[in-house]
């Protein structure tokens, strides 16, 4: 049974969360671009639709807090739609869930504020014990977990639908030349047709032409590179946005050592394995911060991208090796090899990562 204090607490907090839904969504929109690696050039219509979806999710979380234990009716539907939309816009599942984690953290902060700060000078802070507060947080965590589960299902279902559509189109494209070859072979074997007609060179030419077409389709559409959907392997992203996101994740580590991380101003966007690069940069910066002293400055810079490679550099001020620990270097090299990247150690650490050759580096206008 819910205590009267808990009922009062969850009702009041849910009401305040409802009132702040638009503000939370607007703040999430601003911060989530660096977390989910969303394109800054999306249309106003797409941005408005995304904002409406986040407002609806916050309302759903508030409804879950206001209820007597049940999750909001639309929570699953909203999560599914969020996952599908993320896949269709080319986001990775990793960054999709990071976006939801950010929203959960913002909502938790809003709940904390609502549970401790009076609405006005005439109103006391909400009632409730410490146990009631923990129970309220647990209920919010259950709601956000369900949302993440639904988003994951929506995303993976969209992946399945994308693969089904791809293979359906491929089957159609393969059947055309195959059907022509079968027709030519049947005609050449048809004894009711005069022998000189069956041996006409044009039939052999038709068969050879369609056989080449089949071979080209197999090479182009069934290659190793074509086997992966873009959202599962590469995303066209800003290298600076990835570096800034890693810096934000390691902010507490930098503050604990009174060190700073500077990221150069670069607008290069490339099609890269963004998840692997983020994990590699996180490992690199974390190792460098572990060896930092008070006042140290770590600088991330970007080299000129080539048709198939992008370069990032990490240096320390005062001058010296950014990372010298042998175990950390081994971890870096192992992680880099998994994504086909190359790490060159030295006072300046150079990371070279592969990018898709068919989507060379571009500079935002």
N, C-alpha and C positions, 0 to 999 in steps of 0.2 A: 504494500500500500504506500502511496505517496504521502509524505508528510505535508501538512498545510504550508510550511515554510518553503518546501520544494515546489509545490504547485504555484505559490505566489512568485517565486524566483523565476521559474521557467516561463510563466505567462508574461511577466514584465519584460524579461530579456527578449523573448520572441517578438513582443510588440515593438521594442526599440530596434531590433534587427530588421523588422519589416520596414520601419521608417527610414533606415539607413541603407536599404538595398541598392538604391540608385547610386549613392555615394561610393559604396563598396565596389560596385561594378565598374564605375568610372575610374576608380583608383587601380583596380585590377587591370583594366584595359591599358592604362599607361605603363604599368610595370610588367605586364605579361609579355610584351613584345620581346623583351630581352630574355625571357625564360622559355617561351614557346617558339622563338625564332620566327615570328610572323613577319610577313612582308610589310614594310612601312608604306608601300604604295597601293594598298588595297583600296577599293572604291569606298565612297562614303556610305553607299547602300550596304555593302558587306560589313563595314565597321558598325553601322547602326544595328544590323541583324545580330552581330556578335554581342553587342552591348545588351540587347533585349534578352538574349539567351542567358547571359550571366545574371541579369536582374531576376529572371525567372528561377534560376538555380538558387540564388540567395533567398528568395521568397519560399522556395521549397524547403530549404534548411530551417528557416524560421518556423514554418508549419510543423516540421518534425519536432522542434523544441516545444512548440505550443501544445502538441498532442499528448495524450496520456500514455505514450509508449510506441505508437505506430508511426511508421515513416510516412511522409507525404505521398499522396496517391500518384503524383506526377513525377516523383523522383527518378524512377527507373526510365520513364520515357525521356526525360530531360537528359539523363546520362547517356542513353543510347544515341540521341540526336547529337549531343556534343561529340561523341566518338566518331560518328559518321562524318560530321562536318570537318573534324580535324583531318581525317584521312583524305577527304575530297580536296582540301586545301593544301595537301602535300606535307603535313606535319608528321613527324615520327611519333610512335606510340610513347616513347620515352618522354618527349617534350610535351605531349598531350597530358600525360599524368603529372608532369611537373607543374603545368598550368593549373590543374585541379588542386595540387598540393598548396600552391600559392594562394588560391582562393580559400582553401580550408584554413590556412594560417591567418589570412585577413579576417575571415569570419570569426575565428577564435579570438582574435584581438578585439573585434567589435563586441563579442559576447563578454569578454573580460571587462571591457570598459563599461558596458551596460550593467554588469552585475556589481560594479563597485562605485560608480559615479551617479549621484542623484540626477534626475531629469531637470530639476531646477532647485533653486535655493530653498523652496518651501517643502520639498519632498525629501524624505530620508532615503538612505541607500537601501536597496532591496534586502529583505530578510533572507535567512537561510544559513545553514551551518557549512563548515568546510566540506563535510560529506555531501551536502546538497550541491556544492560547487563542482566537486569531482563527478558526481552523477550527471550534472548538466553537461560537463565536458565530454563524458563518455557517450551521452546521447548524441551530441554533435558529431563525435568521431564515428559513431555507427552510421549516421546519415551520410557523412562524407565518404566512408568506405563503400557504402552501397552505390553512391554516385560514381566512384572510381571503377567499381566492378561493372556497372552498366556501361560506362564510357568505353572500357576495355572490350566488352562484348560488342558494342556498336562498331568500334574500330575494326576488330577482327572479322566481324560479319561483312563490313564494307570491303575488307581485303578479299574475303572469299567471293563476294559478288564481282569484284574487279577481275579476279582470276577467271571466274566463270565466263564473264563477258569477253575477256581476252582470248580464251580458248575457243569460245563459240565463233568469234570472228576468224580465228586462225583456221578452224575446221572448214569454214566457208571458203576461205582463200585457197586452201589446199585442194578442196574438192574440184575447183574449176580446172586447173591443169591436169589433175589426175583423171577427171572425167573425159577430157579431150584425148589423153593417151589411151584410155580404155576403148574409146570409140574408134580411134585409128587402128588399134590392134585387132578389134573385132572386124573392122572393114577389111583389113589385110588378110584375115583368116576366112572371110566369107567367100566360099567357092561359087556362089551365084554371081559374083562380080567378076568380069573378065580379068584374066591374069595380068594383062598389061596395065589395066587400071589399078589393080591392087599393088602393083610394083611401082607405081608412079612416085617419083622423088618427093613430091609435095607432102605425101603422107609421112615419110621419114623425117622431112624437115619439120612438120607439125609436131611429131613426137619428140624430136630433139629440142625444139623450142620450149615445149611445155615441161620437159624434163629439167631443162636449165632453170625454168621458172620455179619448179619445185625445189631445186637445190638452193636457189637464192632465198626462198621463203624459209627453208630450214635453217640456213646460216643466219639470217637476219632475225627471225622470230623465235628460234629455239636455241639460241646461243646461251652461254653461261651468263653473259651480261644481261640478256633479255629475260632471264629466268626470275629475276627479282623485280618486284614493283618498286618504283622510285621512292615512295614514302618509307619503304622498309630498308633501303640501303643508302641513298643519297638525297640530300635536300639542297636547294640553292639558297645559301644563307650568307650573311655578312660575317667574316672572320672576326671583326671587332666585336660584334654582338656576342659571339661565343665567348671571347676572352673576357668581356665585361661581365657576362653571366657567371663565369668561374670566379672572377674577382669578388663578386657579390657573395657567392657561396662561402668564400674563405675570408670574409670580412672579419669575423671574430678571431680567426687565427692571426691575421695581420695586426689587429688591435692589441692582442695579448702580447705581442712582441714589439709593439710601437713601431712597426714597419709599414711601408706603403707600397701599393702596386699601381703603377701607371700604365695605361693602355694607349698606344699611339692612335692618332686620328686617321683612320683609313676607311675607305668606302668600298673596298673590293668585295664583291659577292661572287662566290664560286659554288659549283655543285660538288659537294663533298660529303663524306660519311660524318655527319655532324655529331652523332652520338659518340662515336669512337674518338673524334677529335676533342670533344668536351671532356671525356674521361681522361684522355692523355694530358690535356692542359691542366686538368684538376690535379692529377698525380704530379705533374711537373711543378706547378706553383706551390702545392702543399709541401713538396720536398724542399723547395727553395726557402719557403717561410720557416720551415723547421730549423734551418741553418741561419736564419736572420738574427741580427742584433738590433738593439734600439737605434732608430734613425736610418736604418737601411732602406734603400729604395729599389724595388724590382721593376724593370721596364719591359713591357711586351711591345714589340714592333713587328712590322709586316714587310716582307720583301716583295719584289715584283713577281706577280704570278705568271707562269708560262702556260702553254697550251694544255699541259697535263699535270702541273705541279704548283702548289702554293707553299710559301715559306713564312714561318713565324720565328721570332728570335726573342730570347729572354736574357737580360743582362742585369748585373747588380751594381749599385753605387753605394758605398765606395767600391772601386774596381776589385774584382776577385771572382772566383768560380761561383756561379749561381747555385750549383749542386755539386758536392764533392763526396757525399756518402756513397760507398760502394753498393750497399743494398738498394738504395733509392735509384741509383743509376741502372742497376740490373732490372728493377721493376719497370723503369721507363723504357728501356730497350726491348723488353719482352712485350710490353703493351704496344709499343710502336710497330713491332713486327707483325702483330695480329691484324693491324689495319693497313699494312703495306707502307707505313710511314718510315722515315729515317731520322734518327736523332744524332746530331753531331755534338759531342761534349767539348767544353772549353770554357773560357771566361764568359763568352757569349754562347749560349746553347741555341743551336739552330735545328728547328723541326721542319722537315719537308714532308708534306702530305699529298697523296694523289688526288686529283680531281677528275671529273668525267671529261674525257677529251672532246665530247660533242657539245660541251657546255663550258667553254673557256671563260676565264675571269672577265667580269664586266664591272664597270664603275657606275655607280648610281648617278643619275643626272640631277 
